[in-house]
Amino acid sequence: MHRADAPGRERPDQLTGGVFPLSPAAGPCPAPAGVIVILATQRPSHQVIDPSMRDLFGYRWAFRCTTDSSSDVVLGHGWASEGYTAASIDPLARGVGWLLSETGVPRRIKAAYLEDDDIKYLARYAAKLRHGTEAAA
């Protein structure tokens, strides 16, 4: 399965250098089976992330934000007041964020970066374990 990165619902404003949301009329297209749609923004605000668009995604990952309000834009209204705020994440804690799935409460997690060779090794190792053969180190 290949991952399809899709730009967020925003585009650069050539005149002001800012960013403005695309028309909701463009709307989300249903993703074909096997396609994972990822939306990302560096400016979590209600003008960029419309709640009706956000609510279509079952998983929401809020990395460090500057305010509780920005964190709530990503996770959903009210989570910051419950203590789940990305504004509390240390700026030096790279890859740390709050992950909210469609069936639970946000969980603080840290993403890992792996080189291509590391990923290939882990895939071979997992395949060997799955088939019951001894995994080589």
C-alpha positions as CSV (number, residue, x, y, z in Angstrom):
1,M,0.0,0.0,0.0
2,H,1.4,3.4,-0.9
3,R,0.8,6.5,1.1
4,A,-0.6,9.5,-0.7
5,D,0.3,12.8,0.9
6,A,-2.3,15.5,0.1
7,P,-1.7,19.1,0.8
8,G,-4.0,20.7,3.5
9,R,-7.0,22.7,2.7
10,E,-5.0,25.8,2.3
11,R,-2.9,27.6,-0.3
12,P,-0.4,30.5,-0.3
13,D,-1.7,34.0,-0.8
14,Q,0.6,35.5,-3.3
15,L,-0.3,39.1,-2.4
16,T,0.1,39.0,1.4
17,G,2.4,36.1,1.8
18,G,-0.1,34.5,4.1
19,V,-2.3,31.4,3.8
20,F,-6.0,31.2,3.2
21,P,-8.4,28.2,3.2
22,L,-9.6,26.7,-0.1
23,S,-13.4,26.8,-0.7
24,P,-15.3,24.1,1.2
25,A,-17.2,23.6,-2.0
26,A,-14.2,21.7,-3.3
27,G,-15.0,19.3,-0.4
28,P,-13.2,16.1,0.3
29,C,-13.3,13.4,-2.3
30,P,-13.9,9.9,-1.1
31,A,-10.6,8.1,-0.9
32,P,-10.3,4.9,-2.9
33,A,-9.6,1.8,-0.9
34,G,-6.0,1.5,0.1
35,V,-5.2,5.2,-0.1
36,I,-4.3,7.0,3.1
37,V,-5.0,10.7,3.0
38,I,-2.9,12.9,5.2
39,L,-3.6,16.6,5.8
40,A,-1.1,18.8,7.6
41,T,-0.7,22.5,8.4
42,Q,1.7,24.6,10.3
43,R,-1.1,27.1,11.2
44,P,-3.8,25.3,13.2
45,S,-6.6,27.8,13.2
46,H,-10.4,27.5,12.5
47,Q,-9.8,29.4,9.2
48,V,-7.4,26.7,8.0
49,I,-8.9,23.5,9.6
50,D,-12.7,23.7,9.3
51,P,-14.3,21.5,12.0
52,S,-16.6,19.8,9.5
53,M,-13.5,18.8,7.5
54,R,-11.5,17.8,10.6
55,D,-14.3,15.6,11.8
56,L,-14.0,13.4,8.7
57,F,-10.7,12.1,9.9
58,G,-10.6,9.3,12.4
59,Y,-7.1,10.0,13.6
60,R,-5.8,13.5,14.6
61,W,-2.3,14.1,15.7
62,A,-1.5,17.5,17.3
63,F,2.2,18.3,17.5
64,R,3.4,21.2,19.6
65,C,1.1,24.3,19.3
66,T,1.5,27.7,20.8
67,T,-1.9,27.9,22.4
68,D,-4.6,25.7,23.8
69,S,-7.0,27.0,21.2
70,S,-4.7,25.8,18.3
71,S,-4.5,22.4,20.0
72,D,-8.3,22.2,20.2
73,V,-8.5,23.1,16.5
74,V,-6.6,19.9,15.7
75,L,-8.0,17.5,18.4
76,G,-11.5,18.9,18.7
77,H,-13.2,21.4,21.0
78,G,-12.7,20.9,24.7
79,W,-9.7,18.6,24.9
80,A,-7.3,21.3,26.0
81,S,-9.5,22.1,29.0
82,E,-9.4,18.3,29.9
83,G,-5.5,18.5,30.1
84,Y,-4.8,17.2,26.5
85,T,-3.1,20.3,25.1
86,A,-0.3,20.3,22.6
87,A,0.7,23.7,24.0
88,S,2.3,22.0,27.0
89,I,4.7,20.0,24.8
90,D,8.3,21.1,25.2
91,P,9.7,22.7,22.0
92,L,12.8,20.5,22.2
93,A,10.7,17.3,22.4
94,R,10.8,16.5,18.7
95,G,8.1,14.1,17.4
96,V,6.0,14.3,20.5
97,G,2.3,14.9,20.1
98,W,-1.2,14.0,21.2
99,L,-2.8,11.3,19.0
100,L,-6.6,11.0,19.1
101,S,-8.3,8.0,17.5
102,E,-12.0,7.9,16.7
103,T,-12.7,5.6,19.7
104,G,-10.8,7.1,22.6
105,V,-9.1,9.9,24.4
106,P,-5.9,11.5,23.2
107,R,-2.7,9.7,24.0
108,R,0.7,11.3,24.3
109,I,3.1,9.6,21.9
110,K,6.4,10.1,20.2
111,A,7.1,9.3,16.6
112,A,10.3,7.6,15.6
113,Y,12.4,8.3,12.5
114,L,13.9,5.3,10.8
115,E,16.3,5.3,7.8
116,D,15.2,3.2,4.8
117,D,17.7,0.5,5.7
118,D,16.3,0.2,9.2
119,I,12.8,-0.2,7.8
120,K,13.9,-2.9,5.4
121,Y,15.6,-4.8,8.2
122,L,12.5,-4.6,10.5
123,A,10.3,-5.8,7.6
124,R,12.6,-8.8,7.0
125,Y,12.8,-9.5,10.8
126,A,9.0,-9.4,11.1
127,A,8.5,-11.7,8.1
128,K,10.9,-14.2,9.6
129,L,9.0,-14.1,13.0
130,R,5.7,-14.4,11.2
131,H,6.8,-17.5,9.4
132,G,8.3,-19.1,12.5
133,T,11.9,-19.0,11.3
134,E,14.7,-17.9,13.5
135,A,15.4,-14.2,12.9
136,A,19.0,-13.3,12.1
137,A,20.5,-10.4,14.0
